[in-house]
């Protein structure tokens, strides 16, 4: 019997995801666990896997389509299942394809695409008897909902209209029964862009009106036109996610900050010696992440996160590393930093950087950990304070290493100094604990052999 595969919840609390690429095509044989598609979430591209063995019978979603979690995306048939059985299965789940087998006849109008059929959940009309299968039912056989004055639109269409500040009641629906679907909103967006002042009109009937129809007032006011020289760029999913999470963090987490100046001369000299004999070049950021992990081991009270019921104590140093990518920031987690070699930490960070820029970070690599490191020193930034990444309880902001005048044994000297600022969650980390961690980190950095041993 054919099996239906729905869009999984690829990210906690996610309501939708974009199916970016099919990795398999109709007719391909798959086994449970085989990757069948790449799905783009707010922060990563994730491979989703087949849930059963069989042959791909139908791909129900077009590439690039935004799909609600739980919506059907794929049908896999077992060995021996016929096309008629697949078509019957499509009927039983309330979805259909425009190329369904003749055994069930076309269930939706020919002009309706596969993605729209799924989006609108168009009901399937089965033939009244097997003897009449050659008589193709027309569109009038499709069940049409009784509107009773209501405006019917798909969830995707409503979301697109809201994001583009369109009044859904002013859009003419071309889906089954006059339902507003994605292509209708896309057409409305195009019309709005070419004629911002024109209002979209929804006719009350399919017959041509005898009198001119006045434009319906738009509930949501149109956005002000951009000033000359200003370009409007729509928010990406990643940018919306970053904005939401950082607003939540600043609004709900009591931040406090500690700064320390770290002398870098010995660490830079050690790095130079290591790189002279190493096949993989170690970066200053690699050493910082490793030192931060060891400092969490030195001060375990700082290796915690806050939850509503209890504080969670971590036994290993799992540290997120901030990586700038086009349109935002990714923070994959390096696991067990305190127990791994410096070269292993460096290799993991390097791999993250390459895959982050290619959009290949996996969702599970973005979750967990209690601590983050963000480094803007390469841009010449001397000092800054970072916002916590919930539910983590601390983040270290690293500035540039630069020559500064310092006092050593009462005398003026020049040394390479770097300012680091720790942002901490005061609900779970007290000021004294944060200060102890900062001192442990500073000691590790200024005695760099302890990072290697």
PEMOFEN-V908702 format. One line per field, one symbol per residue. phi: phi as a letter, one per 20 degrees, with the letter a starting at -180 (. if undefined). psi: psi as a letter, one per 40 degrees, with the letter a starting at -180 (. if undefined). burial: # if it has 9 or more other C-alpha atoms within 8 Angstrom, else .. Layout:
phi=???
psi=???
burial=???
This chain:
phi=.fceddffefcgmfebbdeebeeccgnfecdgoffdbddedfcbddeddfebfqdfebeecfgneecfgnffcbcddffnfefffffffgffemcbdfdgfffdmfecgffeegfffffelffedeffbffdffeffegfeffdfeflnedebfgffffffffdldeffedeedfgmmfecgfffgfffffffebgefeeddfebeeffedgeffffefefffffffgnddedffeffffffffffffffeddffbcccbededgfffffgfffffcdfdfeeffgffffffffffffcffeeccecfeaedeeeceddedfcfcgnrbdcfdeelgfddfffffffffffffffffemdfefffddnndbccccdffenffbbddefdgefdbbdedefebfcecdclmcfbdbedceccedceffcdfgffffffffffffffecffffee
psi=hihhhihigehheheiihhdhheiiheihiihehhdihhhadeihhhiiieiiahhdhhehihehhhiheiheihhiihehiddddddddddeeiiiefiiedeiheiidehiddddddefhihhiididdedehhiideehhhihdfeihhiidddddddddefihdeehhheiheehhadddddddddddddgdehihhhieieihidihhihiihdhiiiiiiihehhhhihidddddddddddddddehgiiihiihhheddddddddddddeidhhhidddddddddddddddgdeegiihiddiihhieighhhhhhhiheahigihhifddeiiddddddddddddddddefehideeeiaieiihhhedeeehdiihihigieieihhhhaihihihihhfeihihihihhhhhhihedehidddddddddddddddegededd.
burial=.######.##...#.#######...#...###..#######.########.######.###...#####..#######..#..########..#####.###.######..#########.####.#.....#...#....#..........##.###.###..###..#######.#####.##..##.##......####.............#.#..................######..##.###..#.#.##.#.#######.##..##......#...############.########....#.##.########.#..###########...#..#####..##.###..####..#..#########...#########..##########.............############.##...######.###.#####..#..
